[in-house]
Amino acid sequence: MDLWTAAASRLSLRSPARVAARMSAFARAERGSQLDMLLAASQTQDLTLASQFLRHAHDESRHARAFANRARELGEDGWIHADGGRLLRQLGPAKFLAFVHQGEARAIQRFLVIQDTLTQNGDTRSAAIFGALLDDETRHASYTRTALDSVAENPAAELRNARRWSLWQGYRRLTASTAKGLHDAGAWLLYLSLFPLAFWLRWVRPVRSGWVESAPERGPQ
C-alpha cells in the first residue's frame, strides 16, 4: 500500500490545484465519517464506547474543517457535502468496528506518505495538517481495535470480513466510474461520427427561417 500511495501522491499532488482537490476529497471523507460516528454513538448502549464514538465524531469534524480551509486557501470553494450515518446499521457492531479500525490504520500510513510528499514538494503548510492529525488517527485505530476485541467472538474473522467488504465497495466504485467514462466516451464518439452527416443534411436541405408563405387557397371551380 505504501508504494501505491506514494506513486499516487506524486501524481495527485504535483500542483496547488491538485492539492486543493485532494484536500476537498479528504474533507468529504472526514465529514462522512463524522456522520457515521454520530449515529453509531446514538445507537450504542455501551456508554464508554458511545463517548468514544462522540469524541471520534468531534475529531472528524475538526479534520474536515482543516482540510476544507486549506482547500479554500488553494482556490477550491471548500464546500463540504458528504453522505454517511448508515454503516453501523448496515454492517453490525463487530464488522463496523473492524471496518473503522482498518480505515484508521490505512489513514495513518496514507497520511505519513502524503505528508512526506508534500514536504518534498515544498508545501509545508499542507504537510503540517496531515502531521497534526496523526495522533488522532492513531488513537482511533487503537480504541476501535480494543472495542472489537471486546465485542467480537472472532476478531480476526471480522477483520477479514471487513476487508472483503471494503474491496467489494471499491470494486463497485471502480465499475461505476468506468461505466460512466465509457458512456461519456461513447456519447462523444456518436456525436463526432454523426456530425458530418448532420452537416451534409444541412447543406442539401437548408433550413428556412422567418415566416413561410403558404400557398393561396383555391376556391371552388
C-alpha positions as CSV (number, residue, x, y, z in Angstrom):
1,M,0.0,0.0,0.0
2,D,2.8,2.4,0.8
3,L,4.3,2.1,-2.7
4,W,0.9,2.6,-4.3
5,T,0.1,5.6,-2.1
6,A,3.5,7.1,-2.8
7,A,3.1,6.8,-6.5
8,A,-0.5,8.1,-6.5
9,S,0.6,11.0,-4.2
10,R,3.3,12.1,-6.6
11,L,0.8,12.3,-9.4
12,S,-2.1,13.9,-7.5
13,L,0.0,16.4,-5.5
14,R,2.1,18.0,-8.3
15,S,0.3,21.3,-8.4
16,P,-1.7,23.6,-6.0
17,A,-4.9,22.8,-7.9
18,R,-4.4,19.1,-7.4
19,V,-3.6,19.5,-3.8
20,A,-6.7,21.6,-3.3
21,A,-8.8,18.9,-5.0
22,R,-7.2,16.2,-2.8
23,M,-7.9,18.4,0.3
24,S,-11.6,18.7,-0.7
25,A,-11.8,14.9,-1.1
26,F,-10.3,14.4,2.4
27,A,-12.8,16.9,3.8
28,R,-15.7,15.0,2.3
29,A,-14.4,11.7,3.6
30,E,-13.9,13.1,7.2
31,R,-17.4,14.6,7.2
32,G,-18.9,11.3,6.1
33,S,-17.0,9.5,8.9
34,Q,-18.3,12.1,11.3
35,L,-21.9,11.3,10.4
36,D,-21.2,7.6,10.8
37,M,-19.7,8.1,14.3
38,L,-22.6,10.3,15.4
39,L,-25.2,7.8,14.5
40,A,-23.1,4.9,16.0
41,A,-22.9,6.8,19.3
42,S,-26.7,7.2,19.3
43,Q,-27.2,3.5,18.7
44,T,-24.7,2.2,21.1
45,Q,-25.8,1.2,24.6
46,D,-22.3,0.9,26.0
47,L,-21.8,4.4,27.4
48,T,-18.0,4.2,27.3
49,L,-17.9,3.2,23.6
50,A,-20.6,5.8,22.8
51,S,-18.5,8.5,24.4
52,Q,-15.5,7.3,22.3
53,F,-17.7,7.5,19.2
54,L,-18.7,11.0,20.0
55,R,-15.1,12.1,20.5
56,H,-14.2,10.4,17.3
57,A,-17.0,12.4,15.5
58,H,-15.7,15.6,17.0
59,D,-12.2,14.8,15.7
60,E,-13.5,14.1,12.3
61,S,-15.4,17.4,12.2
62,R,-12.2,19.2,13.1
63,H,-10.3,17.3,10.4
64,A,-12.9,18.1,7.8
65,R,-12.7,21.8,8.6
66,A,-8.9,21.8,8.5
67,F,-8.9,20.1,5.0
68,A,-11.7,22.4,3.7
69,N,-9.9,25.6,5.0
70,R,-6.7,24.5,3.2
71,A,-8.7,23.8,0.0
72,R,-10.1,27.3,0.1
73,E,-6.6,28.8,0.6
74,L,-5.6,26.9,-2.6
75,G,-8.5,28.0,-4.7
76,E,-11.3,25.5,-4.0
77,D,-14.7,26.6,-2.8
78,G,-14.3,24.5,0.4
79,W,-17.9,23.3,0.4
80,I,-18.2,20.0,2.3
81,H,-21.0,17.7,1.3
82,A,-21.0,14.1,2.3
83,D,-23.3,11.2,2.9
84,G,-23.0,8.9,6.0
85,G,-24.6,7.5,9.0
86,R,-25.6,4.1,7.7
87,L,-22.6,2.0,8.3
88,L,-23.4,0.7,11.8
89,R,-26.8,-0.4,10.8
90,Q,-25.5,-1.9,7.5
91,L,-22.5,-3.8,9.0
92,G,-23.4,-4.5,12.6
93,P,-21.3,-3.6,15.6
94,A,-18.4,-6.0,15.2
95,K,-17.9,-5.6,11.5
96,F,-18.4,-1.8,11.8
97,L,-15.6,-1.6,14.4
98,A,-13.4,-3.8,12.2
99,F,-14.0,-1.6,9.2
100,V,-13.3,1.6,11.1
101,H,-10.1,0.2,12.6
102,Q,-8.8,-0.8,9.2
103,G,-9.7,2.6,7.8
104,E,-7.9,4.4,10.5
105,A,-4.8,2.1,10.2
106,R,-4.7,2.8,6.5
107,A,-5.1,6.5,7.1
108,I,-2.0,6.6,9.3
109,Q,0.1,5.1,6.5
110,R,-1.5,7.3,3.9
111,F,-1.1,10.5,5.9
112,L,2.6,9.7,6.5
113,V,3.3,9.2,2.8
114,I,1.3,12.3,1.8
115,Q,3.0,14.4,4.5
116,D,6.4,13.3,3.2
117,T,5.4,14.0,-0.5
118,L,4.1,17.5,0.3
119,T,7.2,18.3,2.3
120,Q,9.4,17.3,-0.6
121,N,7.2,19.5,-2.9
122,G,7.8,22.5,-0.6
123,D,4.1,22.7,0.6
124,T,4.9,22.6,4.3
125,R,1.6,24.2,5.2
126,S,-0.4,21.3,3.7
127,A,2.0,18.8,5.1
128,A,1.6,20.2,8.6
129,I,-2.1,19.4,8.5
130,F,-1.5,15.7,7.9
131,G,1.1,15.7,10.6
132,A,-1.2,17.3,13.1
133,L,-3.9,14.7,12.6
134,L,-1.7,11.6,13.1
135,D,-2.2,11.4,16.9
136,D,-6.0,11.4,16.4
137,E,-5.8,8.6,13.7
138,T,-3.6,6.5,16.0
139,R,-6.0,6.9,18.9
140,H,-8.9,6.0,16.6
141,A,-7.2,2.8,15.4
142,S,-6.3,1.8,19.0
143,Y,-9.7,2.2,20.6
144,T,-11.6,0.6,17.8
145,R,-9.3,-2.5,17.9
146,T,-9.8,-2.7,21.7
147,A,-13.6,-2.4,21.3
148,L,-13.6,-5.0,18.5
149,D,-11.7,-7.5,20.7
150,S,-14.3,-7.0,23.5
151,V,-17.5,-7.4,21.3
152,A,-16.4,-10.0,18.7
153,E,-16.1,-13.7,19.3
154,N,-13.5,-13.9,16.5
155,P,-11.9,-10.5,15.8
156,A,-9.6,-11.9,13.1
157,A,-12.6,-13.2,11.1
158,E,-14.4,-9.8,11.5
159,L,-11.3,-8.1,10.2
160,R,-11.2,-10.4,7.2
161,N,-14.9,-9.8,6.5
162,A,-14.5,-6.1,6.7
163,R,-11.5,-6.2,4.4
164,R,-13.6,-8.2,1.8
165,W,-16.4,-5.8,2.2
166,S,-14.1,-2.8,1.6
167,L,-12.7,-4.5,-1.5
168,W,-16.2,-5.1,-2.8
169,Q,-17.2,-1.5,-2.3
170,G,-14.0,-0.3,-4.0
171,Y,-14.8,-2.6,-6.9
172,R,-18.3,-1.2,-7.2
173,R,-17.0,2.4,-7.2
174,L,-14.5,1.4,-9.9
175,T,-17.0,-0.3,-12.1
176,A,-19.4,2.7,-11.7
177,S,-16.8,5.2,-12.7
178,T,-15.6,3.0,-15.6
179,A,-19.2,2.7,-16.8
180,K,-19.7,6.4,-16.7
181,G,-16.4,7.0,-18.5
182,L,-17.4,4.5,-21.2
183,H,-20.8,6.1,-21.5
184,D,-19.4,9.6,-21.9
185,A,-16.8,8.4,-24.4
186,G,-19.5,6.6,-26.4
187,A,-21.7,9.7,-26.5
188,W,-18.9,11.8,-27.8
189,L,-17.9,9.2,-30.4
190,L,-21.5,9.1,-31.6
191,Y,-21.7,12.8,-31.7
192,L,-18.5,13.2,-33.7
193,S,-19.4,10.4,-36.1
194,L,-22.8,11.9,-36.9
195,F,-21.5,15.5,-37.2
196,P,-20.5,15.0,-40.9
197,L,-24.0,13.6,-41.7
198,A,-25.7,16.5,-40.0
199,F,-23.5,19.0,-41.8
200,W,-24.3,17.3,-45.2
201,L,-28.1,17.3,-44.5
202,R,-27.9,21.0,-43.5
203,W,-26.1,21.7,-46.8
204,V,-28.5,19.7,-49.1
205,R,-31.7,20.7,-47.2
206,P,-31.1,24.2,-45.8
207,V,-33.4,25.2,-43.0
208,R,-35.5,28.2,-43.9
209,S,-36.0,30.8,-41.2
210,G,-38.6,33.5,-40.7
211,W,-42.2,33.5,-42.0
212,V,-43.0,30.9,-44.6
213,E,-45.7,32.0,-47.0
214,S,-48.3,29.3,-47.5
215,A,-49.8,28.6,-50.9
216,P,-53.1,30.5,-51.6
217,E,-56.2,28.5,-51.1
218,R,-58.2,27.7,-54.3
219,G,-61.8,28.5,-54.3
220,P,-64.5,26.2,-55.9
221,Q,-64.3,25.9,-59.6
